[in-house]
Amino acid sequence: MTQPAATARPGLSADATFPADFAWGVATAAYQIEGGVNEGGRGPSIWDTFSHQPGTTINGDNGDIACDHYHRWEADLDLMAELGIPSYRFSLSWSRLQPTGTGPLNPEGVRFYRDLLAGCTARGITPYVTLYHWDLPQALQDDGGWPARQTAYRFGEYAGLVAESLGDLAEHWITINEPMCAAFLGHSWGMQAPGFKDDGLAVRAAHHLLLGHGLALAEFRSSRPGTKVGITNIIGNLNPATDSPADREATQYWDAVSNRIFLDPVYKGRYADPTVAAYGKYGLTAAGEGAAAGDLVQPGDLDIISAPGDFAGINHYTNMLVSASDSGSTPNWTHVEPAPSSFGWSNTPEALKAVLKRVASEYTDLPLYVTENGVTFHDYVDPNGEVRDPRRIDYLRGYISAVGEAISDGVEVRGYFAWSFMDNFEWAEGYDKRFGLVYVDYGTQARIPKQSAYWYRDTIAEHGGHRALASSAAAGATA
């Protein structure tokens, strides 16, 4: 494996500290990397349906092949081990394991994931497994999808089957990834599967996703009490564009409907009053007391949703300035500068530190994991066959330093997972956006570690990645 000659050294903040058992990792999601959509008994998901509809993704891209990880997983894990990555967060494809979202698990799907999990362990890589990363079986969508309460129960049943069939091979489990995106990007904004633009459906989906989390947690508690289970929420850092009362009020509103709608139920056992004020017209109530049959929030729902987990997952990408809308409708927001990524997202590490400190002070004393954080650039292979991405190194250096500084300030952060291990299908953006530490040539499926992959390897070695492989340390010494 040839690496760029001028790999930058780690150089994290002097104020950043990391415990010896800190989980250094990378992350992926099933539909974004696996491919093999018609193999191994897999059924269609809402992302198969959505991405094949004209105009839903850039260039009409889809995940039919993606990174072909379904066939190349062993080589991908070998590369991960060669790069000294101690922990790997990935998701299970619900439609590969349970093609219609009901009934027994598909034996071929179970075998694939058991092999993948065993392959991680054999290479000294600790798996962190996500049950749901947006790929709802299409059959469940046909029956109403997440806006229908029954989908939460189907997810609980699925989680119980997964716990029985795979729960012996992994200790850490994430129930739902970013319910905000699954609910609102998929049902209100129309930019992700299933592609609806209906606020009422989005609010119903949000509540049922959280209910599904609680039901899945209960299943793991019942059949795999030794596992550690949590949910991952995406949390933006919000700032008023000015100190005007209107902009401060707009920021509080946006916080209530994007962050607090998912944090308060899980960690405080009720929906916050500002969230109910915004979405009460769609049936959202604080806690469901006195609900009638058919109401969205039923008695006992919040007890299920807020049952104690073992950790809190945090995905963070955005630092936003919020301003009031002249029309009095949804507030306006823009990314804080500098915003160098190809998405136009900010590079402001202090925002991640602020988010970590907020969650720890306002919501929970559970251990925190940064389960996703990363950046896109227009990466390319240079004439020497190398992929140099110094701006990604600068980004990672800042954000990882921010995590270490939060730890120094007393926040219990147990791990950091860079998004993503390799370039992949970036949902509606298709293959236009590259988040990976490893470059993927989609035509040949060649993997080329970027300069940032070697930087991350060196960072792990320098800052005590307790499970970094011996080969990683040796490679770091000769870099």
Disulfide bonds with the S-S distance in Angstrom:
none
